[in-house]
Amino acid sequence: MRTVDVALLRPTVRTMPWRAIGAAGTLGLLLAAAPGLMGDEATGWLALNALRASAVAFALGAAFVLDDPARHTTAAVPTRRAVRHGLRVLLVAPVAAVWWTAALLLVPGPVRPPAAGITLEAATVLALVLSGAALAIHRGDGTRPGQAVAALLLTLAVLGPLLTPGSWALFTAPDDARWAAAHDRWAVLLCAAVVVGAVCATEPKRRVTFRGLRSPSGTSGPSRA
């Protein structure tokens, strides 16, 4: 990593939305702990949906990871946008991993859904909000896409089970015959989110204008109609 990239690490840490992530993570852990508090009344269905709600809660906080009030200032530095975004994602990734491990362990083993499947769902939701924020930054001039992305996530979390019925269902139970096929689709969504996030982390192409051509000496050349 270049010296300028290392120098960018400290201010990036300071500007990360740790409060939002902490609040969302706390809510997520409370949701994950709900089945354990119910004792013998806890069911696999309750545990599955508690973990899904927990993953959405954490993702709501992560939606603000790419918020950068100084975006238009840092755009002028030699560090590329891909590095600036990458630093933020790398900072939140270990936090997300530790948090999700804790959420899984809070769910009693007898009712805990398959870890691989539910972890894939959680990773996909997190990747979708990060790529959504990257897309909003890539396509617009805003510095705080988190609020809009979080609102969109809440909408999709409510409508998702209704928008993916039948053979295209994503939200299935472990004892459902469609569980494996549904998680194949989750894997595709995860790969698509990663690709979109990577593409949107690139610098936008500058628009070429012919209204005035400037010579090396600083004078303007002839304009085209």
SULFENUR-V507181 format. One record per pair of residues at least 4 apart in sequence whose C-alpha atoms are under 7 Angstrom apart, sorted by the first residue. I is the first residue (numbers start at 0). GAP is how many residues later the second one is. D is the distance in whole Angstrom. If there is no record, write none. Layout:
I|GAP|D / I|GAP|D
//
This chain:
0|4|6 / 0|5|7 / 1|4|6 / 2|4|6 / 3|4|6 / 4|4|7 / 4|74|7 / 7|4|6 / 8|4|6 / 9|4|6 / 10|4|6 / 11|4|6 / 11|76|7 / 15|49|6 / 16|4|6 / 16|47|6 / 16|48|6 / 17|4|6 / 18|4|6 / 19|4|6 / 19|41|5 / 20|4|6 / 20|37|7 / 20|40|4 / 20|41|6 / 21|4|6 / 22|4|6 / 23|4|6 / 23|33|5 / 23|34|5 / 23|36|7 / 23|37|5 / 24|4|6 / 24|32|7 / 24|33|5 / 25|4|6 / 26|4|6 / 26|30|7 / 27|4|6 / 27|26|4 / 27|27|7 / 27|29|5 / 27|30|6 / 28|4|6 / 28|25|7 / 28|74|6 / 29|4|6 / 30|19|6 / 30|22|7 / 30|23|6 / 31|18|5 / 31|19|5 / 31|22|6 / 31|71|6 / 31|74|6 / 31|75|6 / 32|4|7 / 32|73|5 / 32|74|6 / 33|4|7 / 34|7|5 / 34|11|7 / 34|12|6 / 34|72|6 / 35|70|7 / 35|71|6 / 35|72|6 / 37|4|5 / 41|4|7 / 42|4|6 / 42|68|6 / 43|4|6 / 43|67|4 / 43|68|6 / 43|69|7 / 44|4|6 / 45|4|6 / 46|4|6 / 46|60|7 / 46|64|6 / 46|65|6 / 47|4|6 / 47|65|6 / 48|4|6 / 49|4|6 / 50|4|6 / 51|4|6 / 52|4|6 / 53|4|6 / 54|4|6 / 54|67|5 / 55|4|6 / 55|69|7 / 56|4|7 / 57|4|6 / 58|4|6 / 58|66|7 / 58|67|5 / 58|70|7 / 59|90|5 / 62|66|5 / 62|67|6 / 62|70|7 / 62|83|5 / 62|86|6 / 62|87|6 / 63|82|4 / 64|23|7 / 65|19|7 / 65|22|7 / 65|67|6 / 66|76|6 / 66|77|4 / 66|78|6 / 66|79|6 / 67|75|5 / 67|76|6 / 68|74|5 / 68|75|7 / 69|4|6 / 70|4|6 / 70|72|6 / 78|4|7 / 79|4|7 / 80|4|6 / 80|120|6 / 80|121|6 / 80|122|6 / 81|4|6 / 81|119|5 / 81|120|6 / 82|4|6 / 83|4|7 / 84|4|6 / 84|116|7 / 85|4|6 / 86|4|6 / 87|4|6 / 88|4|6 / 91|4|6 / 92|4|6 / 93|4|6 / 94|4|6 / 95|4|6 / 96|4|6 / 97|4|6 / 98|4|6 / 99|4|6 / 100|4|6 / 101|4|6 / 102|4|7 / 106|5|6 / 107|4|6 / 112|5|7 / 112|61|7 / 113|4|6 / 114|4|6 / 115|4|6 / 116|4|7 / 116|66|7 / 117|4|6 / 118|4|6 / 119|4|6 / 119|66|7 / 120|4|6 / 120|65|6 / 121|4|6 / 122|4|6 / 123|4|6 / 123|62|7 / 123|65|7 / 123|66|5 / 124|4|6 / 125|4|6 / 126|4|6 / 126|63|7 / 126|66|6 / 126|67|6 / 127|4|6 / 127|65|5 / 128|4|6 / 128|20|6 / 129|4|6 / 129|67|7 / 130|4|6 / 130|62|6 / 130|63|7 / 130|65|6 / 130|66|4 / 131|4|6 / 131|17|6 / 132|4|6 / 132|12|6 / 132|13|6 / 132|16|6 / 133|4|6 / 133|63|6 / 133|66|6 / 133|67|6 / 134|4|6 / 134|62|7 / 134|65|5 / 135|4|6 / 135|9|6 / 136|4|6 / 136|5|6 / 136|8|7 / 137|62|5 / 137|66|7 / 144|4|6 / 145|4|6 / 146|4|6 / 147|4|6 / 148|4|6 / 149|4|6 / 150|4|6 / 151|4|6 / 152|4|6 / 153|4|6 / 154|4|6 / 155|4|5 / 158|4|6 / 159|4|6 / 160|4|7 / 160|10|6 / 163|4|5 / 163|5|5 / 163|6|6 / 164|4|5 / 168|13|6 / 169|12|5 / 171|4|6 / 171|6|7 / 171|7|6 / 172|6|6 / 173|5|6 / 177|4|6 / 178|4|6 / 179|4|6 / 180|4|7 / 181|4|6 / 182|4|6 / 183|4|6 / 184|4|6 / 185|4|6 / 186|4|6 / 187|4|6 / 188|4|6 / 189|4|6 / 190|4|6 / 191|4|6 / 192|4|6 / 193|4|6 / 194|4|6 / 195|4|6 / 196|4|6 / 209|13|7 / 209|14|6 / 210|12|5 / 210|13|6 / 211|8|6 / 211|9|6 / 211|10|6 / 211|11|5 / 212|7|6 / 212|8|5 / 212|9|7 / 212|10|7 / 213|4|6 / 213|5|6 / 213|6|4 / 213|7|6 / 214|4|5 / 214|5|6 / 214|6|6
//
